[in-house]
Amino acid sequence: MKNLKSCSCGYKPEGDLSDKYFHCLETKALRNHVTFPSFHFLSDVDNQSEVYFKLIEDNIIPKRHWAFLVEIDERMENEEHGFMGWSRFNENLPIPESNDKPNSFQWSDLTKGQTMAILYAEKKMIKRQMSICEETLDNCFVFKVNMEQLENEAVKVLDFKDSQCQNKNLSCFNCGVELKEERLECEKCKLAVYCSKKCQDKSWSMVHEKLCSQSDVLLRLACLPRHSQFEDFYTFFSNSFDFLPQYIFSEKYVQKF
């Protein structure tokens, strides 16, 4: 069993939740533990958390957006359908496989080391075991990289767009050097830049080959609103009107608690 990880704000997924962790000081990309929670922090279907829901005229409605991230490990054995996975806080948990057909991935294509994002996930007791519960598979998306790579690339694409917005110098996605004049840009996604062909080739072989076609979705997820103002649900279904919104300058869009 892996050791549990902590958020930079001090939250760790164990024991009773303290009110002081109902907000998070971390604002960068996927690293806020309220917007991208641990399994421990998730709301329970049968006892919904005041962090994510509010009561209005006898109706329980969401009050903010959130997404659960889980890295796929091994397929469940015996008669169970689904996978075991690891949260970004190193919690081990089951990922049930639905009979429904997803729009953005195939159950049969899932492999160890990929990362699934689930919008508005909650936890529920299934067969005497706490498990992930999602409203619809349109809320699920599978990135072809592991959790660490996903978190690192999310920071890069968000920094890239923020720097563009502020007319600041960009940074190489591989070595991190500041790009002042000449730069190489990924011709496919337009979201990755490099200082040299060597850095571009290295990044491609290590991570960008898998993530290039998914970079736009990652950027949309990285700037998921994390303030307490909820209007409509989002999905990962790109052909729908409620697809995750396009990039908005994150310093203006993300409330710093």
BAFI-3210 file (N, C-alpha, C; in Angstrom, 3 decimals, decimal comma, padded with zeros to 6 digits):
// residues 257
n [1|2|3|4|5|6|7|8|9|10|11|12|13|14|15|16|17|18|19|20|21|22|23|24|25|26|27|28|29|30|31|32|33|34|35|36|37|38|39|40|41|42|43|44|45|46|47|48|49|50|51|52|53|54|55|56|57|58|59|60|61|62|63|64|65|66|67|68|69|70|71|72|73|74|75|76|77|78|79|80|81|82|83|84|85|86|87|88|89|90|91|92|93|94|95|96|97|98|99|100|101|102|103|104|105|106|107|108|109|110|111|112|113|114|115|116|117|118|119|120|121|122|123|124|125|126|127|128|129|130|131|132|133|134|135|136|137|138|139|140|141|142|143|144|145|146|147|148|149|150|151|152|153|154|155|156|157|158|159|160|161|162|163|164|165|166|167|168|169|170|171|172|173|174|175|176|177|178|179|180|181|182|183|184|185|186|187|188|189|190|191|192|193|194|195|196|197|198|199|200|201|202|203|204|205|206|207|208|209|210|211|212|213|214|215|216|217|218|219|220|221|222|223|224|225|226|227|228|229|230|231|232|233|234|235|236|237|238|239|240|241|242|243|244|245|246|247|248|249|250|251|252|253|254|255|256|257]
n.u [000,834|000,526|001,878|-000,238|-000,810|-000,459|-002,251|-000,958|-001,943|-002,166|-004,143|-004,939|-006,015|-007,506|-009,076|-011,493|-013,046|-011,926|-013,338|-011,652|-010,504|-012,381|-012,035|-009,460|-006,124|-004,544|-004,269|-003,422|-003,941|-004,719|-004,548|-005,975|-007,546|-010,250|-011,677|-010,556|-010,871|-009,869|-010,725|-011,625|-012,555|-014,705|-018,219|-020,870|-023,306|-025,546|-025,381|-024,977|-022,388|-021,882|-019,966|-020,148|-022,850|-026,065|-029,048|-032,079|-035,236|-036,203|-034,862|-031,917|-029,108|-026,212|-023,434|-021,010|-018,333|-016,656|-014,151|-013,190|-010,124|-008,538|-006,076|-005,736|-005,305|-005,164|-007,287|-010,279|-010,530|-012,037|-015,574|-016,111|-016,716|-014,741|-012,163|-009,309|-008,014|-005,924|-006,197|-005,219|-004,150|-003,114|-004,980|-006,428|-008,891|-012,027|-013,103|-015,999|-017,248|-019,462|-022,461|-023,262|-022,490|-019,653|-019,003|-016,550|-014,492|-013,434|-014,361|-012,906|-010,479|-009,101|-006,167|-003,523|-002,090|-003,257|-005,316|-008,364|-010,852|-013,581|-016,382|-018,291|-018,367|-019,403|-019,331|-020,414|-022,001|-021,463|-022,158|-021,296|-019,003|-017,309|-017,520|-016,907|-019,322|-020,972|-022,926|-023,457|-021,882|-020,987|-019,779|-017,292|-013,846|-010,974|-007,629|-004,561|-002,275|-000,285|-001,095|000,786|002,077|-000,138|-000,914|001,385|001,471|-000,929|-000,442|001,425|000,003|-001,915|-000,354|000,822|-001,386|-002,188|000,100|000,138|-002,173|-001,403|000,647|003,224|006,525|006,817|007,330|009,514|008,100|009,447|012,127|011,743|012,936|012,897|011,252|012,187|012,312|012,667|010,873|009,522|006,456|003,883|002,351|-000,070|-001,743|-001,320|-000,763|001,546|004,908|008,377|011,943|013,750|014,339|015,271|014,282|011,571|011,283|011,988|009,982|007,788|008,193|008,102|005,659|003,927|003,066|001,035|-000,749|-001,282|-003,575|-005,460|-005,069|-006,597|-008,906|-007,745|-006,837|-009,292|-010,297|-008,376|-008,870|-011,269|-013,986|-013,530|-014,820|-017,521|-019,929|-022,422|-023,893|-024,637|-024,377|-021,403|-020,033|-017,936|-018,562|-017,946|-019,575|-021,777|-023,863|-023,143|-020,476|-017,305|-016,296|-014,468|-011,061|-010,565|-009,033|-007,152|-006,475|-008,440|-010,636|-010,463|-011,167|-009,245|-008,885]
n.v [-001,194|002,217|005,236|007,754|010,863|014,435|017,553|020,713|022,626|021,433|019,557|016,104|012,916|011,441|010,287|012,342|015,038|018,360|021,619|023,590|022,651|022,845|024,685|025,521|026,555|026,127|026,864|026,124|024,641|021,260|020,872|021,646|020,630|020,619|021,167|019,164|016,509|014,173|010,674|010,295|012,867|013,220|013,751|011,898|009,867|009,217|010,953|013,890|016,250|019,449|020,959|020,690|020,797|022,445|023,316|024,255|025,318|022,727|021,236|019,596|020,876|021,217|023,370|024,084|023,273|020,131|017,563|014,215|012,495|009,569|007,120|004,408|001,047|-002,219|-004,631|-005,740|-008,882|-012,195|-012,216|-009,577|-006,522|-004,181|-001,897|-001,563|001,343|004,317|007,204|010,686|011,156|008,838|006,897|003,714|002,292|000,885|000,954|000,800|-000,888|000,249|-000,851|000,787|002,587|004,478|007,828|009,029|007,198|003,718|000,941|-001,404|-000,495|000,574|000,841|-000,013|002,702|004,823|007,780|008,517|011,007|012,205|014,004|015,558|013,338|011,012|009,148|005,819|003,133|000,039|-003,249|-003,738|-002,236|000,847|002,832|004,461|006,630|007,710|010,109|010,079|008,635|010,535|012,282|011,319|010,944|009,654|010,077|009,500|009,214|008,902|009,816|011,657|012,695|013,857|015,868|017,497|018,286|019,650|021,941|023,134|023,648|025,402|027,501|028,281|029,347|031,366|032,965|033,804|035,339|037,417|038,490|037,587|036,050|032,760|029,333|026,554|023,407|021,146|021,490|023,782|026,274|029,834|031,243|033,588|034,664|032,987|029,953|026,615|025,304|022,964|021,665|020,445|020,494|023,111|023,971|023,410|024,319|024,708|024,970|023,933|021,517|019,179|019,192|019,150|016,652|014,962|015,513|014,662|011,867|011,106|012,023|013,770|012,670|010,916|012,643|014,808|015,016|015,268|017,572|019,930|019,236|018,739|021,324|022,651|021,278|021,952|024,631|024,537|026,030|027,094|028,429|029,295|029,283|028,056|027,206|025,608|022,082|020,552|018,539|015,926|015,432|016,220|016,956|018,164|020,797|021,364|020,851|020,977|024,299|026,629|027,813|030,268|033,153|032,259|033,531|035,380|033,811|031,920|031,755|032,887|031,460]
n.w [000,000|-000,879|000,587|001,945|000,287|000,799|000,423|-000,686|000,999|003,410|003,911|004,390|003,352|005,656|008,674|010,517|008,758|008,957|009,404|008,481|006,199|004,245|002,342|-000,021|-000,395|-002,586|-005,975|-008,468|-011,540|-011,500|-008,761|-006,508|-003,602|-003,118|-005,479|-007,050|-005,623|-002,976|-002,573|-000,025|000,580|-001,069|-001,680|-000,141|-001,608|-000,094|001,977|001,514|001,022|002,532|001,416|-001,322|-001,949|-001,537|000,267|-001,063|-000,787|-000,053|-001,936|-002,855|-004,218|-006,388|-005,545|-006,539|-008,875|-009,438|-009,879|-009,947|-009,888|-010,997|-011,192|-013,320|-012,375|-011,929|-013,571|-012,022|-010,352|-010,491|-010,406|-010,576|-012,301|-013,675|-012,539|-010,369|-008,808|-008,279|-006,349|-006,633|-004,233|-003,390|-002,569|-002,640|-004,659|-005,931|-009,374|-010,807|-013,712|-016,036|-017,733|-019,691|-022,743|-023,217|-024,515|-024,977|-024,665|-024,677|-022,727|-023,042|-023,915|-021,826|-019,918|-017,624|-015,875|-017,203|-016,769|-015,312|-015,390|-013,552|-013,625|-011,070|-009,399|-006,872|-003,784|-003,010|-001,301|-002,570|-002,962|-000,326|-000,222|-000,331|-003,166|-006,372|-007,765|-010,611|-012,411|-015,173|-018,056|-019,773|-018,170|-017,777|-018,607|-020,194|-019,838|-021,557|-020,071|-017,031|-013,576|-012,435|-014,723|-015,952|-014,112|-014,184|-016,907|-017,068|-015,568|-017,253|-019,705|-018,763|-017,723|-020,126|-021,602|-019,822|-019,813|-022,474|-022,445|-020,791|-022,167|-021,584|-021,486|-022,813|-021,665|-022,207|-022,780|-022,139|-020,930|-019,462|-019,820|-020,309|-023,072|-025,267|-027,887|-030,489|-031,032|-030,978|-031,954|-031,190|-033,942|-034,060|-031,628|-030,773|-028,245|-026,946|-026,497|-027,426|-026,834|-028,579|-031,233|-030,182|-027,526|-028,129|-029,396|-027,290|-025,394|-026,863|-027,102|-024,436|-023,259|-024,743|-027,145|-026,434|-025,218|-026,821|-028,600|-026,663|-025,324|-025,415|-023,980|-021,515|-020,855|-020,596|-018,387|-016,492|-015,976|-014,695|-013,099|-009,757|-007,761|-005,526|-007,200|-008,961|-012,009|-014,331|-015,141|-016,399|-019,101|-020,558|-023,135|-026,243|-028,378|-027,367|-025,964|-023,403|-023,040|-021,418|-020,660|-022,777|-022,434|-019,939|-018,714|-016,035|-013,568|-013,236|-013,218|-011,265|-007,944|-005,291|-002,312]
ca.u [000,000|001,282|001,620|-001,146|-000,216|-001,156|-002,364|-000,021|-002,585|-002,097|-005,156|-004,548|-007,251|-007,624|-009,790|-012,632|-012,736|-011,998|-013,912|-010,605|-010,138|-013,495|-011,481|-008,075|-005,300|-003,879|-005,083|-002,792|-004,392|-005,490|-003,983|-006,844|-008,134|-011,711|-012,130|-010,078|-010,782|-009,529|-011,895|-012,020|-013,207|-015,893|-019,541|-021,527|-024,627|-026,577|-025,168|-024,254|-021,529|-022,176|-018,924|-020,546|-024,296|-026,818|-030,475|-032,921|-036,651|-036,283|-034,104|-030,471|-028,515|-024,778|-023,086|-019,711|-017,883|-015,530|-013,827|-012,354|-009,094|-008,099|-005,178|-006,148|-004,298|-005,419|-008,691|-010,745|-010,552|-013,252|-016,774|-016,266|-016,484|-014,156|-010,737|-008,837|-007,278|-005,301|-006,486|-003,981|-003,662|-002,679|-006,017|-006,746|-010,352|-012,573|-013,757|-016,946|-017,448|-020,883|-022,919|-023,504|-021,400|-019,119|-018,817|-015,176|-013,505|-013,973|-013,936|-011,923|-009,198|-008,459|-004,968|-002,840|-001,297|-004,063|-005,985|-009,764|-011,434|-015,024|-017,051|-019,383|-018,363|-019,694|-019,054|-021,625|-021,778|-021,847|-021,743|-020,619|-017,716|-017,433|-017,028|-017,212|-020,628|-021,061|-024,291|-023,496|-020,544|-020,556|-018,976|-016,019|-012,878|-009,752|-006,389|-003,680|-001,039|-000,499|-001,524|001,868|002,235|-001,321|-000,827|002,469|001,094|-002,022|000,201|002,090|-000,951|-002,565|000,644|000,974|-002,498|-002,142|001,201|-000,346|-003,178|-000,717|001,771|004,473|007,303|006,411|008,391|009,633|007,340|010,333|013,188|011,281|013,646|012,041|011,365|012,114|012,023|012,399|010,279|008,841|005,104|003,250|001,456|-001,375|-002,568|-001,061|-000,726|002,849|005,998|009,692|013,086|014,557|013,804|015,664|013,307|010,276|011,320|012,017|008,649|006,883|008,383|007,819|004,278|003,053|002,477|-000,206|-001,636|-001,453|-004,963|-006,316|-004,596|-007,678|-009,756|-006,981|-006,869|-010,644|-010,411|-007,448|-009,459|-012,607|-014,263|-013,436|-015,468|-018,827|-021,005|-022,759|-025,041|-025,015|-023,443|-020,587|-019,712|-016,793|-019,103|-017,554|-020,620|-022,944|-023,819|-022,611|-019,064|-016,491|-016,088|-013,139|-010,164|-010,767|-007,860|-007,383|-006,372|-009,718|-011,704|-010,261|-011,175|-008,170|-009,456]
ca.v [000,000|003,457|006,215|008,816|012,163|015,593|018,755|021,750|023,432|020,682|018,500|014,728|012,125|010,470|010,771|013,233|016,284|019,602|022,717|024,428|022,088|022,991|025,547|025,142|027,672|025,751|027,291|025,754|023,534|020,157|020,588|022,110|019,378|020,723|021,025|017,849|015,948|012,793|009,819|010,595|014,162|013,205|013,704|010,589|009,927|009,105|011,990|014,815|017,196|020,869|021,564|020,632|020,928|023,315|023,040|025,382|024,939|021,254|020,608|019,594|021,183|021,502|024,781|024,308|022,204|019,327|016,401|013,230|011,918|008,259|006,430|003,018|000,061|-003,551|-005,040|-006,550|-010,314|-012,958|-011,842|-008,133|-005,835|-002,869|-001,788|-000,895|002,537|005,128|008,628|011,468|011,155|007,449|006,031|002,605|002,166|000,229|001,747|-000,119|-000,759|000,332|-001,504|001,836|002,820|005,847|008,567|009,521|006,125|002,361|000,201|-002,415|000,146|001,073|000,108|000,462|003,910|005,913|008,520|008,851|012,164|012,021|015,209|015,428|011,997|010,853|007,785|005,094|001,758|-000,936|-004,591|-003,600|-001,557|002,205|002,894|005,667|006,683|008,841|010,313|009,684|008,426|011,777|012,973|010,597|011,070|008,921|010,606|008,375|009,346|008,650|010,963|012,640|013,349|014,676|017,062|018,346|018,866|020,596|023,197|023,720|024,214|026,553|028,574|028,706|030,221|032,553|033,819|034,419|036,341|038,542|038,876|037,232|035,046|031,377|028,434|025,279|022,351|020,056|021,874|024,890|027,528|030,907|031,458|035,034|034,995|031,801|028,806|025,623|025,052|021,747|022,069|019,775|020,998|024,544|024,254|023,031|025,042|024,176|025,817|023,284|020,258|018,131|019,203|018,749|015,200|014,311|015,651|013,823|010,452|010,860|012,259|014,552|011,808|010,369|013,682|015,896|015,110|015,483|018,780|020,901|018,779|018,951|022,752|022,956|020,725|022,673|025,908|024,304|027,049|026,571|029,310|028,780|029,793|026,969|027,500|024,417|020,966|020,361|017,156|015,743|015,081|017,385|017,325|018,670|022,222|021,503|020,462|021,855|025,578|026,945|028,505|031,641|033,557|031,576|034,404|036,057|032,810|031,096|032,513|032,489|031,443]
ca.w [000,000|-000,954|001,634|001,547|000,002|001,341|-000,395|-000,240|002,043|004,647|003,979|004,120|003,358|006,740|009,852|010,324|008,067|009,723|008,626|007,884|004,904|003,313|001,300|-000,309|-000,858|-003,830|-007,119|-009,737|-012,386|-010,909|-007,440|-005,435|-003,089|-003,081|-006,864|-007,499|-004,268|-002,668|-002,374|001,349|000,620|-001,917|-001,068|-000,101|-002,229|000,943|002,993|000,650|001,725|002,410|000,590|-002,727|-002,145|-000,648|000,320|-001,445|-000,869|000,050|-003,022|-002,680|-005,515|-006,282|-005,455|-007,166|-009,761|-008,973|-010,708|-009,265|-010,746|-010,520|-012,118|-013,476|-011,996|-012,464|-013,702|-010,901|-010,617|-010,203|-011,143|-010,545|-013,570|-013,444|-012,279|-009,161|-009,194|-007,236|-006,407|-006,636|-002,855|-003,155|-002,032|-003,524|-004,696|-007,125|-010,413|-011,448|-015,158|-016,343|-018,959|-020,679|-023,687|-023,109|-025,761|-025,163|-024,532|-024,666|-021,538|-023,429|-024,223|-020,614|-019,526|-016,425|-016,058|-017,718|-015,701|-015,574|-014,716|-013,417|-013,138|-010,100|-008,814|-005,454|-003,348|-002,660|-000,881|-003,586|-002,543|000,967|-000,388|-000,838|-004,537|-007,127|-008,419|-011,532|-012,903|-016,577|-018,601|-020,416|-017,160|-017,629|-019,695|-019,870|-020,396|-021,870|-019,294|-015,606|-012,765|-012,303|-016,016|-016,191|-013,267|-014,682|-018,195|-016,824|-015,165|-018,419|-020,663|-018,136|-017,718|-021,516|-021,959|-018,961|-020,289|-023,704|-022,076|-020,150|-023,027|-020,930|-022,193|-022,594|-021,202|-022,910|-022,103|-021,730|-019,988|-018,635|-020,075|-020,805|-024,511|-025,496|-029,283|-031,294|-030,343|-031,796|-031,449|-031,686|-035,027|-033,922|-030,531|-030,606|-026,814|-026,412|-027,152|-027,062|-027,162|-029,613|-031,785|-029,240|-026,433|-028,670|-029,612|-025,979|-024,831|-027,659|-026,773|-023,030|-022,837|-025,606|-028,179|-025,881|-024,699|-027,794|-029,061|-025,500|-024,639|-025,280|-022,884|-020,283|-020,566|-020,115|-017,046|-015,617|-015,559|-014,156|-012,072|-008,399|-006,800|-005,113|-008,045|-009,878|-012,864|-015,097|-015,166|-017,597|-019,454|-021,459|-024,447|-027,046|-029,335|-026,653|-025,598|-022,046|-023,010|-020,573|-021,354|-023,263|-021,505|-019,483|-017,952|-014,762|-012,402|-013,086|-013,132|-010,080|-006,701|-004,381|-000,971]
c.u [000,875|000,939|000,704|-000,392|-001,068|-001,257|-001,370|-000,602|-002,575|-003,109|-004,554|-005,778|-007,299|-008,376|-010,972|-012,186|-012,891|-012,543|-012,853|-010,171|-011,279|-013,141|-010,019|-007,326|-004,601|-004,781|-004,564|-003,385|-005,223|-005,170|-004,796|-007,639|-009,661|-012,282|-011,720|-009,801|-010,208|-010,828|-012,486|-012,858|-014,515|-017,178|-020,102|-022,934|-025,732|-026,431|-024,332|-023,589|-021,947|-021,098|-019,398|-022,029|-024,907|-028,298|-031,252|-034,342|-036,821|-035,590|-032,613|-029,831|-027,026|-024,511|-021,718|-019,390|-016,761|-015,338|-012,888|-011,398|-008,630|-007,248|-005,514|-004,996|-004,614|-006,912|-009,067|-010,822|-011,916|-014,420|-017,015|-015,957|-015,969|-012,687|-010,505|-008,022|-006,727|-005,725|-005,167|-003,413|-003,233|-003,690|-006,334|-008,251|-010,811|-013,219|-014,714|-017,069|-018,933|-021,214|-023,200|-022,268|-020,915|-018,978|-017,354|-014,105|-014,212|-013,477|-012,823|-010,545|-008,446|-007,279|-004,341|-002,006|-002,027|-004,805|-007,399|-010,172|-012,943|-015,628|-018,184|-019,498|-018,741|-019,330|-020,335|-021,255|-022,339|-021,279|-020,843|-019,217|-017,943|-016,778|-017,433|-018,579|-020,660|-022,468|-024,448|-022,073|-020,075|-019,723|-017,595|-015,143|-011,602|-008,569|-005,379|-002,343|-001,345|-000,785|-000,450|002,064|001,065|-001,269|000,232|002,094|-000,045|-001,469|000,799|001,097|-001,656|-001,616|000,833|-000,124|-002,521|-001,055|000,824|-001,294|-002,518|000,465|003,117|005,226|006,821|007,600|008,352|008,921|008,236|011,318|012,815|011,974|012,679|012,318|011,158|011,760|011,654|011,816|009,647|007,496|004,585|002,197|000,066|-002,242|-002,435|-000,976|000,595|003,934|007,338|010,801|013,906|013,859|014,131|014,660|011,933|010,214|011,280|010,637|007,645|006,984|007,980|006,334|003,394|002,423|001,123|-001,226|-001,985|-002,916|-005,933|-005,994|-005,695|-008,600|-009,052|-006,990|-008,231|-010,822|-009,562|-008,005|-010,923|-012,879|-014,226|-013,897|-016,875|-019,967|-021,297|-023,989|-025,523|-023,956|-022,646|-020,434|-018,437|-017,255|-018,945|-018,628|-021,871|-022,768|-023,194|-021,182|-018,298|-016,149|-014,647|-012,356|-010,626|-009,602|-008,012|-007,313|-007,669|-010,836|-011,634|-010,224|-010,077|-008,670|-008,479]
c.v [001,253|004,359|007,309|010,121|013,267|016,682|019,781|022,622|022,719|019,569|017,139|013,842|011,042|011,099|011,649|014,523|017,474|020,706|023,550|023,910|022,148|023,969|025,163|026,335|027,388|026,093|026,765|024,492|022,509|019,917|021,123|020,910|019,442|020,539|019,673|017,012|014,543|011,992|010,086|011,867|014,186|013,187|012,289|010,741|009,955|010,144|013,095|015,951|018,644|021,604|021,692|020,890|021,911|022,985|024,314|024,873|023,424|020,523|020,720|019,784|021,473|022,996|025,093|023,129|021,419|018,144|015,489|012,600|010,593|007,589|004,948|002,076|-001,274|-003,813|-005,920|-008,014|-010,907|-012,435|-010,331|-007,534|-004,426|-002,966|-001,327|000,305|003,272|006,575|009,391|011,632|009,749|006,603|004,952|002,351|001,468|001,233|000,811|000,159|-000,816|-000,442|-000,491|002,042|004,258|006,500|008,892|008,444|004,777|001,634|-000,775|-001,827|000,617|000,196|000,754|001,701|005,053|006,574|008,903|010,073|011,988|013,288|014,843|014,020|012,058|009,426|007,140|003,673|000,816|-002,291|-004,528|-003,000|-000,162|002,301|004,216|005,540|007,909|008,894|009,799|009,513|009,609|012,613|012,355|010,790|010,374|009,540|009,463|008,428|009,099|009,954|012,053|013,410|014,291|015,972|018,030|019,038|019,869|021,953|023,892|024,355|025,434|027,746|029,151|029,698|031,488|033,520|034,521|035,579|037,599|039,054|038,666|036,200|033,646|030,559|027,135|024,196|021,214|020,488|023,067|026,219|028,567|031,149|032,940|035,388|033,744|030,673|027,875|025,326|023,742|022,150|021,480|020,425|022,508|024,948|023,881|023,737|024,564|025,131|025,238|022,019|019,105|018,046|018,756|017,235|014,448|014,352|014,752|012,366|010,135|010,997|012,858|013,731|011,268|011,465|014,759|016,080|015,382|016,795|019,809|020,528|019,007|020,420|023,162|022,464|021,529|024,019|025,737|025,306|026,447|027,563|028,778|029,428|028,744|027,356|026,254|023,345|021,005|018,870|017,143|015,419|016,285|017,833|017,886|020,131|022,425|020,966|021,465|023,150|025,781|027,717|029,922|031,979|033,141|032,496|035,175|035,062|031,990|031,991|032,004|032,616|032,015]
c.w [000,000|000,234|001,102|001,319|000,624|000,287|000,136|000,865|003,396|004,768|003,638|004,268|004,428|007,905|009,508|009,643|008,991|008,817|007,917|006,517|003,893|002,193|001,122|-000,888|-002,181|-005,018|-008,458|-010,360|-011,625|-009,443|-006,261|-004,904|-002,931|-004,486|-007,450|-006,250|-004,199|-002,581|-000,995|001,419|-000,167|-001,102|-001,155|-000,679|-001,182|002,053|002,364|001,421|001,485|001,629|-000,852|-002,982|-001,157|-000,762|000,000|-001,645|-000,976|-001,095|-002,740|-004,049|-005,338|-006,227|-006,036|-008,075|-009,096|-009,914|-009,933|-010,262|-010,159|-011,598|-012,134|-013,152|-012,665|-012,603|-012,517|-011,301|-010,279|-011,029|-011,161|-011,923|-013,278|-013,125|-010,844|-009,622|-007,994|-007,421|-006,412|-005,234|-002,416|-002,401|-003,062|-003,494|-005,967|-008,080|-011,152|-012,941|-015,455|-017,612|-020,065|-021,560|-023,576|-024,478|-026,036|-025,023|-024,620|-023,425|-021,874|-023,699|-022,980|-020,228|-018,295|-016,741|-016,720|-016,556|-016,120|-014,752|-014,717|-012,819|-012,189|-009,520|-007,340|-005,068|-002,839|-002,241|-001,940|-003,187|-001,314|000,862|-000,951|-002,214|-005,179|-007,792|-009,319|-012,125|-014,331|-017,088|-019,451|-019,459|-016,990|-018,861|-019,265|-020,606|-020,517|-021,140|-017,826|-014,854|-012,688|-013,599|-016,295|-015,385|-013,791|-015,997|-018,038|-016,415|-016,380|-019,390|-020,075|-018,073|-019,121|-021,896|-021,112|-019,428|-021,586|-023,396|-021,510|-020,960|-022,340|-021,771|-021,819|-022,109|-021,982|-022,115|-021,632|-020,647|-019,106|-018,885|-020,654|-022,283|-024,812|-026,934|-030,074|-030,444|-031,363|-031,152|-032,017|-032,717|-034,888|-032,859|-030,321|-029,133|-026,158|-027,215|-026,600|-027,510|-028,311|-030,099|-030,838|-028,089|-026,917|-028,858|-028,282|-025,329|-025,548|-027,247|-025,332|-022,685|-023,919|-026,723|-027,713|-025,581|-025,715|-028,192|-027,913|-024,775|-024,436|-024,117|-021,547|-019,886|-020,004|-018,677|-016,062|-015,169|-015,163|-013,042|-010,671|-007,357|-006,531|-005,885|-009,108|-010,683|-013,598|-014,961|-016,467|-017,871|-020,304|-022,881|-025,373|-028,032|-028,664|-026,276|-024,224|-021,911|-022,143|-021,312|-021,786|-022,206|-021,204|-018,569|-016,494|-013,546|-012,167|-012,788|-011,862|-008,850|-005,779|-002,945|000,052]
res [m|k|n|l|k|s|c|s|c|g|y|k|p|e|g|d|l|s|d|k|y|f|h|c|l|e|t|k|a|l|r|n|h|v|t|f|p|s|f|h|f|l|s|d|v|d|n|q|s|e|v|y|f|k|l|i|e|d|n|i|i|p|k|r|h|w|a|f|l|v|e|i|d|e|r|m|e|n|e|e|h|g|f|m|g|w|s|r|f|n|e|n|l|p|i|p|e|s|n|d|k|p|n|s|f|q|w|s|d|l|t|k|g|q|t|m|a|i|l|y|a|e|k|k|m|i|k|r|q|m|s|i|c|e|e|t|l|d|n|c|f|v|f|k|v|n|m|e|q|l|e|n|e|a|v|k|v|l|d|f|k|d|s|q|c|q|n|k|n|l|s|c|f|n|c|g|v|e|l|k|e|e|r|l|e|c|e|k|c|k|l|a|v|y|c|s|k|k|c|q|d|k|s|w|s|m|v|h|e|k|l|c|s|q|s|d|v|l|l|r|l|a|c|l|p|r|h|s|q|f|e|d|f|y|t|f|f|s|n|s|f|d|f|l|p|q|y|i|f|s|e|k|y|v|q|k|f]
***
